[in-house]
Amino acid sequence: MKYKVNLNGRIYEVEVEAVDEVNGSIKTEAAAPVVKENKPAAEGDKIIAAPITGKVLEVKVKIGDMVKKGQTVAIIEAMKLENEIQSAYDGKVVDIRAGKGDDIKNKEALIVLE
């Protein structure tokens, strides 16, 4: 099972799995955090932030894609409405901070361009 954990203001995605059964209880261990850490962008990077709080329905770009200003890069559902998120910049996608099914807050980084 995958979980998101907030540790000292940093978001980590961890995976938990059963490794051994002893006396009717199950031991679990957390895997090391994966890449989806909400880390700061590099200097000069352009952040496409969520303009609303909601659930990510779709990310329409992938790392390495070239994006044009005005291009729809994601769709976020908020209050039962689908909102197309458009890039305010031209650039190359270097990081995707949220994926399909993730909850995202207003002004939280969604995609990073260079």
HELIX and SHEET records of a PDB file:
SHEET    1   A 3 LYS A   2  LEU A   7  0                                        
SHEET    2   A 3 ARG A  10  VAL A  22 -1                                        
SHEET    3   A 3 SER A  25  ALA A  30 -1                                        
SHEET    1   B 4 LYS A  46  ALA A  49  0                                        
SHEET    2   B 4 ALA A 109  LEU A 113 -1                                        
SHEET    3   B 4 GLY A  91  ILE A  96 -1                                        
SHEET    4   B 4 MET A  66  VAL A  67 -1                                        
SHEET    1   C 4 LEU A  81  GLN A  86  0                                        
SHEET    2   C 4 THR A  72  ALA A  78 -1                                        
SHEET    3   C 4 GLY A  54  VAL A  59 -1                                        
SHEET    4   C 4 ASP A 103  ILE A 104 -1                                        
END                                                                             
